[in-house]
């Protein structure tokens, strides 16, 4: 349960819920604000539910943390409804505080919710907030920006930027925008010459993509994580190869045919630095592309985020 009072009954639990009105699932569910409020009310939970723009989530989360710093007794619960990028914005404010994050997975892929064991059904996810157990999980950050799943440079953030452009200019959904964005990416993306410093070594590499995960990603299992508490970054550097080989790489990953020795350089470390001759670089953070000044300094923050997970969940995952 989320607190001593909640153990006596969910009706004593009060939460604030920020729902990203642009999240894919939110747009498909009609009056999502009412659905969430009613879902909590059915469990005796008084919820302050707000439908907001995704870009507002981070600032509202920071205000919530500031407003609850002096609160004693019950733990403060901030529920966030949206995709991984929306959750990451909130996590940036909540990491390192006592405020607990509740998740309503309303995005397209919902990787963090899946790895945590939060059900994707809205009603069941509300139930997890009302009855779940707060657990401490790792977060990662690059140049002070928190991410929950992964970050990368090279071909993937270029693809993310093109996908977002297709969504804006043509009115496509995220899935429909993937095909056109992928074609533009393969035509236009270039190799990156970078220096990677990790585990006490520094290597110069020429690569189309560097992937940095918060905890270890099993590429043989469609990118799922077995643990969110391993206290380490997982780093995959794609080795230089032909464009045909690069185009085949997603399919090799999907079908478990990746050759880690031939296709990848792999590191597991608590921190990582990436440098290059560039002054800035496009970086993806949980599926959102942003420009960042070089160098890129990554680090793991063990057990920095308190999040509600299903009560019977094995939290070693």
Phi, psi and omega in degrees: 000161187277342179197172178300318178294321182296331178296332178278345179159138183296340183297340180275355183272129176243136183223158166250135180237123176255119183249122177288110184294342181267354180298142186305309182292327179297319181293332183274348187262014178071232181280079185293326180299314180292321181299318180291315180299315180293324179298319176290319181300323178298337178259012178074021182256126175277116185239130172270099187258129181230130176268119189226166171285148181302323182291345180273344189299314182301312181294318178296324177294319178297320177295319180298317178298314181297319181292337185254007180297325183267001181283133177247168179090238184298147174291147177275136182241121172251115178265134181235128178250122181164195179268189184297323179296319178296316178298321179297322178298317178291319181298329178301325180276327187274333183301133180085005178243176178269357180290134184263138179264127170254143188243129168245103187285099184244013181270192181277317186251321174056048183297316184295317178300318180296315182292332178278342181092011178286129180296146182278342176291132186299315181299316180293324179294321175298321177298324177296320177297319184287329188235358186287176183249131177286127179233154180263125179237161178284150164234162175241162177212155174228123182049039177087354179265123182281141168225148184265327185252286184204163176224154179203162172234161178099226191293327184289310177298329174299316177298316180300317180296318179293322178296317178297322178295319177297320179296317182289313190278329183249356180072022180285154165282171184299316182292319181294334182279349186297313184302302179301321181294321180295319179297317179294325180295312182294332179283328193248337186291153181235167176285149179251130172262113186226159169252129180246120179249116180201151177056033179079006179239161177222122183235144172265125184228146173248116192214151172276345185196136169242125182248128179238119183254145170280100189077173193278128175262129177269102184292346177277354182235046176053036172078018178279155177250136178275345182211146173246016185224028184276352176064033179210154172274147173249123185239122175245121174252116180288127182285154181296135181202178180292161177296327177295316178297322178294319179296329180282343187302315179300324180288324177295322177294314183299325183259014176067030184254010182293139176255102186298329180286321184272326189263337192221150160259132185238132176232151169228118189208163176276338179210163186202141174234135176241126178234160175201181179283350182279153177275334180213160182212147175284128184232136174265141177228105180050044176086004176247134182262129178223155176268133181231145176287145176274154359282167177260118181251113180258147172205157175265145175240094186297136174050037185273344185237129175265125184222147181276127179236160177308138187301328183265005182292138172284107189283002174282349177287000000 
